[in-house]
């Protein structure tokens, strides 16, 4: 899986949940988004969908800022 694919999957599957759970009044919860990204990529790595190198080197995407 490429980072582009991972970010798209994250936006589709995780951002709506983070937004509904942690964000109010149109304000992004940057900490919650970053934590969700960390857990998401950890899961991808543990499932063998990305390599350890990808996991260690991918920066947090702009959708988490």
Gaussian input, Z-matrix of N, CA and C with variables (Angstrom, degrees):
# hf/3-21g

backbone

0 1
 N
 C     1     B1
 C     2     B2     1     A1
 N     3     B3     2     A2     1     D1
 C     4     B4     3     A3     2     D2
 C     5     B5     4     A4     3     D3
 N     6     B6     5     A5     4     D4
 C     7     B7     6     A6     5     D5
 C     8     B8     7     A7     6     D6
 N     9     B9     8     A8     7     D7
 C    10    B10     9     A9     8     D8
 C    11    B11    10    A10     9     D9
 N    12    B12    11    A11    10    D10
 C    13    B13    12    A12    11    D11
 C    14    B14    13    A13    12    D12
 N    15    B15    14    A14    13    D13
 C    16    B16    15    A15    14    D14
 C    17    B17    16    A16    15    D15
 N    18    B18    17    A17    16    D16
 C    19    B19    18    A18    17    D17
 C    20    B20    19    A19    18    D18
 N    21    B21    20    A20    19    D19
 C    22    B22    21    A21    20    D20
 C    23    B23    22    A22    21    D21
 N    24    B24    23    A23    22    D22
 C    25    B25    24    A24    23    D23
 C    26    B26    25    A25    24    D24
 N    27    B27    26    A26    25    D25
 C    28    B28    27    A27    26    D26
 C    29    B29    28    A28    27    D27
 N    30    B30    29    A29    28    D28
 C    31    B31    30    A30    29    D29
 C    32    B32    31    A31    30    D30
 N    33    B33    32    A32    31    D31
 C    34    B34    33    A33    32    D32
 C    35    B35    34    A34    33    D33
 N    36    B36    35    A35    34    D34
 C    37    B37    36    A36    35    D35
 C    38    B38    37    A37    36    D36
 N    39    B39    38    A38    37    D37
 C    40    B40    39    A39    38    D38
 C    41    B41    40    A40    39    D39
 N    42    B42    41    A41    40    D40
 C    43    B43    42    A42    41    D41
 C    44    B44    43    A43    42    D42
 N    45    B45    44    A44    43    D43
 C    46    B46    45    A45    44    D44
 C    47    B47    46    A46    45    D45
 N    48    B48    47    A47    46    D46
 C    49    B49    48    A48    47    D47
 C    50    B50    49    A49    48    D48
 N    51    B51    50    A50    49    D49
 C    52    B52    51    A51    50    D50
 C    53    B53    52    A52    51    D51
 N    54    B54    53    A53    52    D52
 C    55    B55    54    A54    53    D53
 C    56    B56    55    A55    54    D54
 N    57    B57    56    A56    55    D55
 C    58    B58    57    A57    56    D56
 C    59    B59    58    A58    57    D57
 N    60    B60    59    A59    58    D58
 C    61    B61    60    A60    59    D59
 C    62    B62    61    A61    60    D60
 N    63    B63    62    A62    61    D61
 C    64    B64    63    A63    62    D62
 C    65    B65    64    A64    63    D63
 N    66    B66    65    A65    64    D64
 C    67    B67    66    A66    65    D65
 C    68    B68    67    A67    66    D66
 N    69    B69    68    A68    67    D67
 C    70    B70    69    A69    68    D68
 C    71    B71    70    A70    69    D69
 N    72    B72    71    A71    70    D70
 C    73    B73    72    A72    71    D71
 C    74    B74    73    A73    72    D72
 N    75    B75    74    A74    73    D73
 C    76    B76    75    A75    74    D74
 C    77    B77    76    A76    75    D75
 N    78    B78    77    A77    76    D76
 C    79    B79    78    A78    77    D77
 C    80    B80    79    A79    78    D78
 N    81    B81    80    A80    79    D79
 C    82    B82    81    A81    80    D80
 C    83    B83    82    A82    81    D81
 N    84    B84    83    A83    82    D82
 C    85    B85    84    A84    83    D83
 C    86    B86    85    A85    84    D84
 N    87    B87    86    A86    85    D85
 C    88    B88    87    A87    86    D86
 C    89    B89    88    A88    87    D87
 N    90    B90    89    A89    88    D88
 C    91    B91    90    A90    89    D89
 C    92    B92    91    A91    90    D90
 N    93    B93    92    A92    91    D91
 C    94    B94    93    A93    92    D92
 C    95    B95    94    A94    93    D93
 N    96    B96    95    A95    94    D94
 C    97    B97    96    A96    95    D95
 C    98    B98    97    A97    96    D96
 N    99    B99    98    A98    97    D97
 C   100   B100    99    A99    98    D98
 C   101   B101   100   A100    99    D99
 N   102   B102   101   A101   100   D100
 C   103   B103   102   A102   101   D101
 C   104   B104   103   A103   102   D102
 N   105   B105   104   A104   103   D103
 C   106   B106   105   A105   104   D104
 C   107   B107   106   A106   105   D105
 N   108   B108   107   A107   106   D106
 C   109   B109   108   A108   107   D107
 C   110   B110   109   A109   108   D108
 N   111   B111   110   A110   109   D109
 C   112   B112   111   A111   110   D110
 C   113   B113   112   A112   111   D111
 N   114   B114   113   A113   112   D112
 C   115   B115   114   A114   113   D113
 C   116   B116   115   A115   114   D114
 N   117   B117   116   A116   115   D115
 C   118   B118   117   A117   116   D116
 C   119   B119   118   A118   117   D117
 N   120   B120   119   A119   118   D118
 C   121   B121   120   A120   119   D119
 C   122   B122   121   A121   120   D120
 N   123   B123   122   A122   121   D121
 C   124   B124   123   A123   122   D122
 C   125   B125   124   A124   123   D123
 N   126   B126   125   A125   124   D124
 C   127   B127   126   A126   125   D125
 C   128   B128   127   A127   126   D126
 N   129   B129   128   A128   127   D127
 C   130   B130   129   A129   128   D128
 C   131   B131   130   A130   129   D129
 N   132   B132   131   A131   130   D130
 C   133   B133   132   A132   131   D131
 C   134   B134   133   A133   132   D132
 N   135   B135   134   A134   133   D133
 C   136   B136   135   A135   134   D134
 C   137   B137   136   A136   135   D135
 N   138   B138   137   A137   136   D136
 C   139   B139   138   A138   137   D137
 C   140   B140   139   A139   138   D138
 N   141   B141   140   A140   139   D139
 C   142   B142   141   A141   140   D140
 C   143   B143   142   A142   141   D141
 N   144   B144   143   A143   142   D142
 C   145   B145   144   A144   143   D143
 C   146   B146   145   A145   144   D144
 N   147   B147   146   A146   145   D145
 C   148   B148   147   A147   146   D146
 C   149   B149   148   A148   147   D147
 N   150   B150   149   A149   148   D148
 C   151   B151   150   A150   149   D149
 C   152   B152   151   A151   150   D150
 N   153   B153   152   A152   151   D151
 C   154   B154   153   A153   152   D152
 C   155   B155   154   A154   153   D153
 N   156   B156   155   A155   154   D154
 C   157   B157   156   A156   155   D155
 C   158   B158   157   A157   156   D156
 N   159   B159   158   A158   157   D157
 C   160   B160   159   A159   158   D158
 C   161   B161   160   A160   159   D159
 N   162   B162   161   A161   160   D160
 C   163   B163   162   A162   161   D161
 C   164   B164   163   A163   162   D162
 N   165   B165   164   A164   163   D163
 C   166   B166   165   A165   164   D164
 C   167   B167   166   A166   165   D165
 N   168   B168   167   A167   166   D166
 C   169   B169   168   A168   167   D167
 C   170   B170   169   A169   168   D168
 N   171   B171   170   A170   169   D169
 C   172   B172   171   A171   170   D170
 C   173   B173   172   A172   171   D171
 N   174   B174   173   A173   172   D172
 C   175   B175   174   A174   173   D173
 C   176   B176   175   A175   174   D174
 N   177   B177   176   A176   175   D175
 C   178   B178   177   A177   176   D176
 C   179   B179   178   A178   177   D177
 N   180   B180   179   A179   178   D178
 C   181   B181   180   A180   179   D179
 C   182   B182   181   A181   180   D180
 N   183   B183   182   A182   181   D181
 C   184   B184   183   A183   182   D182
 C   185   B185   184   A184   183   D183
 N   186   B186   185   A185   184   D184
 C   187   B187   186   A186   185   D185
 C   188   B188   187   A187   186   D186
 N   189   B189   188   A188   187   D187
 C   190   B190   189   A189   188   D188
 C   191   B191   190   A190   189   D189
 N   192   B192   191   A191   190   D190
 C   193   B193   192   A192   191   D191
 C   194   B194   193   A193   192   D192

   B1=1.4407
   B2=1.5329
   B3=1.3006
   B4=1.4612
   B5=1.5216
   B6=1.3251
   B7=1.4640
   B8=1.5248
   B9=1.3100
   B10=1.4688
   B11=1.5305
   B12=1.3223
   B13=1.4645
   B14=1.5299
   B15=1.3219
   B16=1.4641
   B17=1.5283
   B18=1.3132
   B19=1.4701
   B20=1.5252
   B21=1.3193
   B22=1.4697
   B23=1.5295
   B24=1.3238
   B25=1.4572
   B26=1.5294
   B27=1.3161
   B28=1.4604
   B29=1.5285
   B30=1.3169
   B31=1.4769
   B32=1.5208
   B33=1.3030
   B34=1.4690
   B35=1.5284
   B36=1.3230
   B37=1.4576
   B38=1.5208
   B39=1.3205
   B40=1.4602
   B41=1.5232
   B42=1.3266
   B43=1.4694
   B44=1.5333
   B45=1.3307
   B46=1.4725
   B47=1.5321
   B48=1.3203
   B49=1.4598
   B50=1.5260
   B51=1.3124
   B52=1.4711
   B53=1.5214
   B54=1.3079
   B55=1.4595
   B56=1.5269
   B57=1.3101
   B58=1.4637
   B59=1.5227
   B60=1.3213
   B61=1.4530
   B62=1.5278
   B63=1.3377
   B64=1.4668
   B65=1.5231
   B66=1.2990
   B67=1.4635
   B68=1.5230
   B69=1.3018
   B70=1.4571
   B71=1.5177
   B72=1.2996
   B73=1.4658
   B74=1.5284
   B75=1.3349
   B76=1.4584
   B77=1.5176
   B78=1.3192
   B79=1.4663
   B80=1.5202
   B81=1.3218
   B82=1.4584
   B83=1.5237
   B84=1.3157
   B85=1.4574
   B86=1.5286
   B87=1.3227
   B88=1.4611
   B89=1.5254
   B90=1.3061
   B91=1.4634
   B92=1.5185
   B93=1.3200
   B94=1.4681
   B95=1.5194
   B96=1.3244
   B97=1.4677
   B98=1.5208
   B99=1.3290
   B100=1.4691
   B101=1.5251
   B102=1.3245
   B103=1.4559
   B104=1.5299
   B105=1.3237
   B106=1.4703
   B107=1.5272
   B108=1.3375
   B109=1.4654
   B110=1.5351
   B111=1.3182
   B112=1.4625
   B113=1.5338
   B114=1.3244
   B115=1.4643
   B116=1.5318
   B117=1.3217
   B118=1.4649
   B119=1.5260
   B120=1.3434
   B121=1.4619
   B122=1.5218
   B123=1.3219
   B124=1.4602
   B125=1.5263
   B126=1.3321
   B127=1.4608
   B128=1.5168
   B129=1.3277
   B130=1.4639
   B131=1.5268
   B132=1.3174
   B133=1.4625
   B134=1.5255
   B135=1.3130
   B136=1.4729
   B137=1.5288
   B138=1.3384
   B139=1.4704
   B140=1.5235
   B141=1.3389
   B142=1.4551
   B143=1.5170
   B144=1.3326
   B145=1.4660
   B146=1.5266
   B147=1.3433
   B148=1.4641
   B149=1.5267
   B150=1.3089
   B151=1.4607
   B152=1.5288
   B153=1.3259
   B154=1.4663
   B155=1.5191
   B156=1.3157
   B157=1.4691
   B158=1.5299
   B159=1.3335
   B160=1.4616
   B161=1.5226
   B162=1.3127
   B163=1.4604
   B164=1.5317
   B165=1.2949
   B166=1.4686
   B167=1.5296
   B168=1.3288
   B169=1.4624
   B170=1.5324
   B171=1.3148
   B172=1.4618
   B173=1.5259
   B174=1.3076
   B175=1.4590
   B176=1.5304
   B177=1.3115
   B178=1.4509
   B179=1.5228
   B180=1.3377
   B181=1.4729
   B182=1.5273
   B183=1.3162
   B184=1.4750
   B185=1.5128
   B186=1.3220
   B187=1.4609
   B188=1.5196
   B189=1.3269
   B190=1.4628
   B191=1.5278
   B192=1.2960
   B193=1.4749
   B194=1.4972
   A1=107.86
   A2=115.05
   A3=119.74
   A4=109.65
   A5=116.13
   A6=119.21
   A7=110.52
   A8=117.11
   A9=120.64
   A10=109.75
   A11=116.65
   A12=120.74
   A13=110.92
   A14=116.50
   A15=120.65
   A16=110.95
   A17=117.22
   A18=120.67
   A19=110.10
   A20=117.43
   A21=119.96
   A22=110.92
   A23=116.95
   A24=121.02
   A25=110.49
   A26=116.82
   A27=121.76
   A28=110.68
   A29=116.49
   A30=120.21
   A31=111.30
   A32=116.81
   A33=121.05
   A34=112.64
   A35=116.48
   A36=119.16
   A37=115.26
   A38=118.06
   A39=119.64
   A40=114.59
   A41=117.64
   A42=120.08
   A43=111.76
   A44=120.32
   A45=118.14
   A46=113.19
   A47=117.23
   A48=121.28
   A49=110.69
   A50=116.61
   A51=120.71
   A52=109.86
   A53=115.85
   A54=120.68
   A55=111.31
   A56=117.14
   A57=121.08
   A58=112.08
   A59=116.40
   A60=120.85
   A61=113.51
   A62=116.85
   A63=120.21
   A64=115.82
   A65=118.58
   A66=119.40
   A67=111.33
   A68=114.38
   A69=121.32
   A70=109.62
   A71=115.28
   A72=122.90
   A73=112.83
   A74=116.97
   A75=121.16
   A76=115.23
   A77=117.43
   A78=121.00
   A79=110.10
   A80=115.25
   A81=119.99
   A82=109.54
   A83=116.23
   A84=121.93
   A85=106.39
   A86=115.20
   A87=121.36
   A88=110.85
   A89=117.09
   A90=120.20
   A91=112.15
   A92=116.67
   A93=120.47
   A94=110.91
   A95=116.82
   A96=119.96
   A97=111.41
   A98=116.80
   A99=119.99
   A100=111.16
   A101=115.86
   A102=119.68
   A103=110.66
   A104=116.59
   A105=120.28
   A106=110.63
   A107=117.33
   A108=121.22
   A109=109.82
   A110=117.22
   A111=121.02
   A112=110.72
   A113=116.80
   A114=120.12
   A115=111.40
   A116=116.21
   A117=121.73
   A118=110.87
   A119=116.57
   A120=119.55
   A121=111.41
   A122=117.43
   A123=120.40
   A124=109.91
   A125=115.85
   A126=119.91
   A127=112.77
   A128=116.06
   A129=119.90
   A130=110.53
   A131=115.69
   A132=120.26
   A133=110.87
   A134=117.17
   A135=121.12
   A136=111.83
   A137=116.01
   A138=120.62
   A139=112.85
   A140=116.77
   A141=120.67
   A142=114.12
   A143=117.44
   A144=120.06
   A145=112.14
   A146=116.22
   A147=121.02
   A148=107.44
   A149=116.06
   A150=120.79
   A151=110.50
   A152=115.23
   A153=119.77
   A154=110.82
   A155=115.82
   A156=119.98
   A157=111.03
   A158=117.17
   A159=120.22
   A160=110.17
   A161=116.07
   A162=121.50
   A163=111.12
   A164=116.66
   A165=121.06
   A166=113.39
   A167=117.61
   A168=119.85
   A169=115.84
   A170=118.12
   A171=119.09
   A172=110.73
   A173=115.83
   A174=121.44
   A175=108.65
   A176=115.67
   A177=121.04
   A178=108.71
   A179=118.30
   A180=120.04
   A181=112.42
   A182=114.80
   A183=121.85
   A184=112.67
   A185=118.88
   A186=120.59
   A187=112.11
   A188=117.05
   A189=121.25
   A190=112.28
   A191=116.94
   A192=120.71
   A193=111.45
   D1=137.81
   D2=177.43
   D3=-88.23
   D4=166.60
   D5=177.74
   D6=-65.46
   D7=-38.67
   D8=178.71
   D9=-58.12
   D10=-45.16
   D11=178.38
   D12=-63.86
   D13=-41.68
   D14=-179.28
   D15=-64.59
   D16=-42.58
   D17=179.99
   D18=-64.36
   D19=-42.19
   D20=178.67
   D21=-62.66
   D22=-43.66
   D23=178.07
   D24=-63.44
   D25=-40.98
   D26=177.78
   D27=-61.75
   D28=-45.49
   D29=179.26
   D30=-61.81
   D31=-39.46
   D32=-178.24
   D33=-75.07
   D34=-38.99
   D35=-171.42
   D36=-101.34
   D37=-28.56
   D38=-173.23
   D39=-108.47
   D40=-39.44
   D41=-176.50
   D42=-58.65
   D43=-42.79
   D44=178.43
   D45=-59.47
   D46=-38.12
   D47=179.34
   D48=-68.97
   D49=-45.76
   D50=178.50
   D51=-61.11
   D52=-44.49
   D53=-179.28
   D54=-61.84
   D55=-45.85
   D56=-178.62
   D57=-67.70
   D58=-31.91
   D59=-175.16
   D60=-87.24
   D61=-39.46
   D62=-169.05
   D63=-116.99
   D64=-13.22
   D65=-171.89
   D66=-110.54
   D67=134.18
   D68=179.12
   D69=-132.05
   D70=151.76
   D71=174.20
   D72=58.07
   D73=30.91
   D74=176.46
   D75=75.21
   D76=9.61
   D77=179.92
   D78=-95.93
   D79=129.97
   D80=177.11
   D81=-73.44
   D82=139.44
   D83=172.33
   D84=-97.36
   D85=92.00
   D86=-174.38
   D87=-60.06
   D88=-41.49
   D89=-179.98
   D90=-61.99
   D91=-43.84
   D92=179.22
   D93=-65.78
   D94=-39.44
   D95=178.95
   D96=-65.74
   D97=-42.89
   D98=179.28
   D99=-64.77
   D100=-41.45
   D101=178.56
   D102=-64.36
   D103=-41.03
   D104=177.57
   D105=-62.03
   D106=-40.80
   D107=177.95
   D108=-62.18
   D109=-43.18
   D110=-179.72
   D111=-61.99
   D112=-45.91
   D113=178.30
   D114=-66.11
   D115=-39.26
   D116=-179.96
   D117=-61.44
   D118=-50.21
   D119=-178.58
   D120=-69.13
   D121=-33.36
   D122=175.44
   D123=-60.70
   D124=-43.25
   D125=177.80
   D126=-63.49
   D127=-40.85
   D128=177.78
   D129=-61.17
   D130=-42.24
   D131=-179.25
   D132=-66.69
   D133=-45.71
   D134=-179.58
   D135=-63.34
   D136=-31.79
   D137=178.73
   D138=-83.24
   D139=-3.75
   D140=179.26
   D141=79.50
   D142=15.15
   D143=179.92
   D144=-83.79
   D145=-22.37
   D146=172.10
   D147=-133.41
   D148=159.99
   D149=-178.97
   D150=-84.62
   D151=166.00
   D152=174.52
   D153=-59.61
   D154=-38.09
   D155=179.85
   D156=-63.04
   D157=-44.50
   D158=176.90
   D159=-60.46
   D160=-46.72
   D161=-178.75
   D162=-57.55
   D163=-43.78
   D164=-176.84
   D165=-76.00
   D166=-23.92
   D167=-172.23
   D168=-107.25
   D169=-13.19
   D170=-179.47
   D171=-74.10
   D172=125.45
   D173=175.88
   D174=-76.99
   D175=159.96
   D176=176.22
   D177=-64.62
   D178=131.41
   D179=-177.01
   D180=-72.02
   D181=162.88
   D182=-178.06
   D183=-60.89
   D184=-27.19
   D185=179.72
   D186=-66.96
   D187=-10.47
   D188=178.12
   D189=-99.38
   D190=1.59
   D191=-178.59
   D192=-94.58

